Amino acid sequence: MRAALNTLGDGFVEAIDDSTLLAIAARQPEISAGRIHGEAIEVPVLEAPGQLRIGRFGWKDQHSSLLSFIGDAYLNEMGVTNRLRPKDSTTVGKVTRDPEDVPDSLGLADIDHFAQFIRGTKVPPRDDVLARSASSLIGERLFATVGCGTCHVSSITTASPGTVIDGGTFVVPEPLGNKIIHPYSDFLLHDIETGDGIVQAGPQDTANKLRTAPLWGLRMRPRFMHDLRSLTLQNAIERHKGEAEHVIRRFHDLSQDEKQQVISFLESL
């Protein structure tokens, strides 16, 4: 199984400058004694042929812009061809002419409207009552102390308004620019030994790497990890190995009460 990704707040993720993600990747070996080293990969911007940008969407960071992400999903998840993905994967049962998603009276195709919609969504809200509880506040400190925040980065600032991104096809607007967001992710690829052996973008070494899952909106999910195999947060934490092995050892060294405080913090997100 592969978990569907939450798209709420992804307009802010798109508005993160490449240099910000690269700086996070460069700092990780320094603060983890070389054990954590997130990989940033450049991927094509489908709406800007020949242009590359740091990937941030999809479990393999295979897309760098929302429009690219959406155009690909329309084809591969719904079978709707569009100007970015104009050819069906199969001709079985094919009765329509490609591309199926065409511009409307405004000159916008459905993928354009959907991109605008996602860019207009707010980030998933926290449970304010639980977030202010003593248990959650202590858990947040422990989360940082044991090293979870090295990959699950708590705060990122988006690019300034007016910044041209997505290969020159989009300008960061005022509502998305220079905003501090709290995704609890670095949007980089890591090997924590839960990989699936699939290369979707980037070099061969990405086969067993996955994008750090953003933790905002975590409290609304009934199952966890990219494969949905974890039914509890405790199990999801314990499945982290590889680059995160030393972090999980520190988590195991916590008292039972401290572990529950970390869980309380996670349940507030």
Summary of the structure (lengths in Angstrom):
residues: 269
radius of gyration: 19.4
end to end distance: 23.8
largest distance: 61.8
contacts: 852
relative contact order: 0.19
helix: 37%
strand: 9%
